[in-house]
Amino acid sequence: MGRKRVELEMKGGKSPRQRIWEAIRANRKAFTLVSIAEAVGGLEVSIGHYFRVLNAAEIIEVIAEEKVGKLGMRKTYRLVRDNGVEAPRVKRDGTAAVHGAGNQAMWGTMHRLFERSDFSCAELASFASTASVTVAESSATKYVKALHAAGYLDRTQEASSGGRNHLNARQARYRLKASKYTGPRAPIIRKPLTVYDANVGRIVWTDMKEFEDAE
């Protein structure tokens, strides 16, 4: 079975992993699978899997074990590396998952560095790239165009080809609307072209033309 649509995985605008991570941070000194399940209202299977990858990544560690019945073991964990409010994206072997990391980096960069100034797609790609995440200008262009269409960005300058003198060509420039910074999780772009904002837990924009063309 394929992965569920992201908007169907959310509850109150948060994915299961985000809810689990927030419960871990709230009980950082000592927690168990059962105590986190009680805090988030179930999700035992998801919690068990997330505990395993967080432990492999050395983000949490086991501090106690005790027998429960004849075969079971109850482990108590503590948080040893707090990565912040956003749930760590970690693969089974404990290495960082890069899917969606570029959009997350761009969203944070728009908010932190360009809150009071505008930017081009090339500038956004450059400032959002780090040693572990590389953002291509083409990726920045696609993300910016989608966010602009969804009403998150103002276009402060139109693009220009520069006419015959290509040296005078200029990129379009954008600014994040202060009222549209809905939270730390980057809006997700899906196909058919929609923008889903996990901070508010809903699809905020749909390109109806793309749906019509597909019919």
C-alpha angles and dihedrals in degrees: 000000000000126000114283119251106274095239089057091055093057128095116186089351094304132107119230090256091052092052091047092048093051090051090050091052091048091053098032100146097057133357140149135203089259095050093049091046089054090050095051099033103251128323092139094157093048091046092051092051093045092048090055095052093042089051091049088051090050091239092121130020138198113254100172142013130193135175118255111193120325100313110015130093125200115210125200117206139191131202111250102170119035109200094186135258096321116084109249114253103226133166126220093269092053096255120130117269112229099196107119092003093115094055090045090052092049093047092051092045092052090053100041104035105024102036091118101022138052129245143197124233090252092053092047092051091049097048094042094053118096137172090276101033125048117193116199119216089236090056091049090050093053093046094046093048091051093048091047091051089048091054099251096114135048116216104228097179132024120230117256130198091209092234114242091345103068090184087077093056115124136189125237114262129216142189129203110242109240091224092053098060093104098172145306099296114092116239109254123232114215137178128274077050110273135141116225118192111203090190090068097025101235147086105269100184139018129189099228091185090063090052091049092049090052094055 
